[in-house]
Amino acid sequence: MLSHPFRRRARGWRPGLAALAASLYAACAGAADPASAEAGRVLFTKTAAPACAVCHTLADAGATGAIGPNLDELKPDANRVAQAVRNGIGVMPAFESLSDADVQTLAEYVANATGAQ
C-alpha cells in the first residue's frame, strides 16, 4: 500500500505536538513549583493571623476547619481567593497584615491545591 506524504509527516510531528500539549496543560493547570507551594502552605497553616487552616478545610494543608467553606469542594480560583483575603467576605476578615506578594502566593497555593486552575 502506498503511503500518502502527509501521513508520513503527520506521524513525524505528533510526538512534538504531544510534548507541546503537555507543557501547555501544565501551564494552564497552574502547576506550582515546590518552593512556592510550600510558601503558600506555610501562609495557610501558620503565617496568616488567624491561620486559614483554623476555619477552612484544605486536604493539601492537612486542614479540617469547619467554620468557613471547604476549599476542596469550593475550588476557588486564585483571583477569588486573593479578593477574599484582601477584602474579607462574610464573617471572614480582611488580612491587611499580609503583603501583596503573600496574598498572591497564598491565592495561587489554594487554587493549585484544589485543582481550580
SULUR-V809001 format. One record per pair of residues at least 24 apart in sequence whose ideal C-beta (glycine too) atoms are under 8 Angstrom apart, sorted by the first residue. I is the first residue (numbers start at 1). J is the second residue. D is the distance in whole Angstrom. If there is no record, write none. Layout:
BEGIN
I/J/D  I/J/D
END
This chain:
BEGIN
28/117/7  29/115/8  29/117/6  30/78/8  30/108/7  30/111/6  30/112/5  30/116/8  30/117/3  31/112/7  32/108/6  32/109/7  32/112/5  36/105/6  36/108/7  36/109/7  37/109/6  37/112/7  37/113/8  39/105/5  39/109/7  40/105/5  40/106/5  40/108/6  40/109/2  40/110/7  40/112/8  40/113/8  41/109/6  41/113/8  43/98/7  43/102/6  43/105/6  43/106/4  43/109/7  44/106/6  44/109/6  44/110/7  47/98/8  47/102/7  48/85/8  48/95/6  48/98/6  48/106/7  49/95/8  49/97/6  52/106/7  52/110/8  55/92/7  58/110/7  58/113/6  58/114/7  59/113/8  60/113/4  60/114/8  61/113/7  67/91/8  68/92/6  71/110/6  71/113/8  71/114/6  72/114/6  74/114/7  75/114/4  75/115/6  75/116/4  76/110/7  76/111/7  76/114/7  76/116/6  77/111/5  77/116/5  77/117/6  78/104/8  78/107/4  78/108/5  78/110/7  78/111/4  78/116/7  78/117/7  79/107/7  81/106/7  81/107/4  81/110/5  81/111/6  82/106/8  82/107/4
END
